[in-house]
Amino acid sequence: MSNFGRLFWTFILLLNSYSKSRYFIVFLKMLSIENLSVSVWEKEILNQISCDFELGKNYCILWKNGSWKSSLAMTLMWNPKYKIMDGEISLDWKKISDLSPDKRAKLGIFLAFQNIPEIPWVKLFEFLKWVYDNSVKTTTFMEFKKIIEPILEELQLSKDFLWRDLNVGFSWGERRKLEILQMKLLNPKYIILDEIDSWLDVDAFKVVAEMLKSLSTDENSFIIITHIFTILEYINVDETIVLERWKVVEKWWWEIAKRIKENWFKK
């Protein structure tokens, strides 16, 4: 390679590494929100939000309860209750605002719910097999059984859970483990954690946090929505996004989270 070629590619790599301008990061894979405004029941809840989630980096979205952090998560996964009034959501520079939740999931977006519902009459095995068959590849009963049972054992979950109704009677720690099981099955690229510490006691939280930490790689990104900081002791965060009154008011590195932890939500 000529000296000019080496200089050119060095320049491109430096731009990709250090510039925040979207004109300089076109080579990077990312989930992107641009000027997004969202309403629910005809009330605006998010206003002109813009942020990028680069693959391989972890992010934290912070602010107090009632700042519509979870609404952003629901919008990213296309909950029909949330209407996009303006702006765009794109994945790897392709618009996905009109895609249904299953199509977004196939593209690698995963949402861990704040409140995990019980679904009677749907067996866990049936649910997991349907998700896997429609997102990864079609399997027979025995093929999927061989795939799922080692993961259950790894997560210290009983195989008997497979034949119980989905989440019915499960503890919150078990429900969180089942979400981690889905992450292991689907290997999503962008994992949205919506206040996953909710309903967990101290011991259950530590177990879940350690499992999530083990899943963090250069091939995925965690988008952590929270108003407390314990989960950040387990998953390293590259950038913090602060929401207040439906808008992004601050974006910077981990130092923002440290400052808010020390001074609470005072500027």
N, C-alpha and C positions, 0 to 999 in steps of 0.2 A: 504494500500500500504506500502511496506517495505521502510526502510530508503534508501536503494540502489535505489529503483524505484523512490522515490522523487528526489534524487540527479540526477539521469539520466535525467528525464524530465525537471528539472530545468536547467541542462546543455544544453539540446537541445533548450529550449526557449531562453536562453541567446545567443546561437550561431545564432539563427534565428533573434534576435533583433539587434545584434551588428556587425556581420560579413558581409563583402561585398563579400566574396568568394562564387562562385556559388556552391561549394561543401558542403557548410553549410546551404544553403537556399532551399534545395530540397523540403521542406515541404510547401513552400510559392507559392501562385499563382502569376504569373507574365507574362508580355509580354517581350520577351527577344530578343536582337539583338546581334549576335556574329560574329565579324570579317566581317562585311558586306561591300562589295564593289559594287557600282552601276554605270552604265553608261547610257547615253542618247545620241542617234545619234552617237554612237561609241566613245563618250568622257567620260572619268571617272569623275564622279562628287562627289562620296562619296568613301572614302578609309579606309577600315579596321575599321569600326565603331563598337564598342561594348558598350552596355548599357542595363540595366534591369529596367523595370517599374513594381514595385511591387504593386499588387492590394491593394487599400486603402490608397495609398500615391499619392501626386501630384508632378508633375515635370515641370520644365521650361527648354526649349532649347533656348539658346541665341546666338546671334552674329549679325553682321551687315548684311544688304541686300547683296545678292549675295553669301552667304555662303551655299546655297543649303539646308536650313532648310526645306523648303516646299517640296523639292524632297524626303527627308526622310519620310515625311508624306505620300506622294503619293506612295512611295515604300511599306510602311506598309499596305496600302490599295490595293496594286497590280494594279496600273495604268500601262497598258502594254507598255507605252512609256519608262518606267524605267526598265532596264534589270539588274538583279542580276548577277554579274560576279563571286562573291565569297561570302562565309559566309552563315548564316542561320538566319531565323526569326522563333521563336517558341512561342507558347502560352501554358502556364501551362505545359511546358516541352514536348510539342508535336510540331513537325515541321509543319509550315503552309506556307512555301515559295512558294509552288506550288498551293495553294488554290486560287480560284477566289474571287473577291471582295464580292459577295453575301454570299459565305461560311464564309469568314472572319467576315462579318457583323453578321451572325447568331451566331458566336462564341463570339460576344460581342465587336467588334472593330467598332468605329464610328469616322468619319472624318467630322469636320465642315470646309467647304472650305474657303479659303481666298477670292476667287472670286466666288460668287454664280451665276450660269448661269440661264438665262431665258429659259424655255422649252415650246414653243407654242404647242397647240393642246393636251396637257396632263393636265387634270383637277387636281387640288390639291387633291380633295377627292379621285379620282382614284389612284393617286400616293401613297397617305398615306395608303389607304386600301390595295393596292398591297404589299407595304412594310410590313405592319403589318401581313397580311395573310401569307406571305412567311417567316416571321421571328419569329412570336409569335404563332398565331393560326388562323385558317380560320374562318371568320365571314360572316354573311349575311349583306346586305345593312343596315338594321335597327340596327343590333347589333353594327356595327362599328360606325354608326351615334351617338349612345348613348355613345360610348367610346370617340369619338373625340370632340364632342361639348362642354363638360365641360372643356376640356383642352384649347380649343380656348377661352372660357370665362375667364378662369384663366389667360391666357396670354394677355387678352384684345385685342383679334383679332375678327373681324367680322365673323359671320358664312357664310356670302356671299363669303368670300375668297375661300371656299371649291369648288365653282363652277366657279372659274376663272382659266385661264391657269397658270401653275406652275411658280411662281415668275415673271410673265410678268406684268410689270407696278407696281410691289411692291417696296416700299422704302427699303433701306438697313436695316433699323431697323426692318421692317416687315419680311424681309428674314431671319434675324438672329433669330427672334422669332419663325419662322417656323422650323429652325434647332433645337431650344430648344424643340419645340413641338415633333419633331421626337425623341429626347432624352427621353422625358417623355413617349412616346409610346413604345420605344424599350428597355429602361432601360439598355443601354450598360455598359460594365465593363471598357473599356478603351476608353476615349473620347479625341480625338486629336483636339485641337483648333489651327488652322493654321491662325495666325494673324487676329483673329476675330474682332479686333478693326478697321480693314480696312473699309473705306467708311462710318463710323458712326460719327455723330456729338456728341458733349459732352453729351447732354441729352440722346440720344438714347443709347450711350455706357453705361452710368450709369444704365439704365433700364436693358439692356442685361446682364451686369456684375452681378447685384444683382440676376437676375434669375439663372445665372450659379452658383453663390455662393450657392444658396439654393439647388442645385442638388448635391453638393459635399458631399459624405458620405464615410463610411468605406468600402462600397461595390463597389466603383468604383475608378477610377484614372483619373485625368486630366493630359494630356500631352500638355503643353502650349508652342506653338512656337511663338516667338515674338522677336522684336529688340527694343521694348520700354517696359515700366514697369507698366503702369497704371492698367492693368488687375491683376497684382500681389498684388495690394492693396485690392482686393476683394477675391481672392482665395489663401489660404495659400499653400505655396510650401515647400515640404520636401527636394527636391534635385534639383540642377541646373546643366545643362550640357551645356558646351560652345563649339560651333563648329567654326573652323577657317580653311580656305583652305581645305575644304572637310573632315577634321578629327575632332575627339573629342580631344580637347587640355586640357580640365580641367573638373573635376566632383567633386562637393562638395555640402555642404548644402546651405541654403538660403544666407549665407554670401557672396557668389560669386556675386549674383545678386545685393546685396547692394553695393558691392565694384564697380561693373561696372556702376551702376546708379550714384554713386558719382564721379567716375573718367572717365566715358565713357569707350570706349574699349581700354584703355591703360593698359599695364601690369605694 
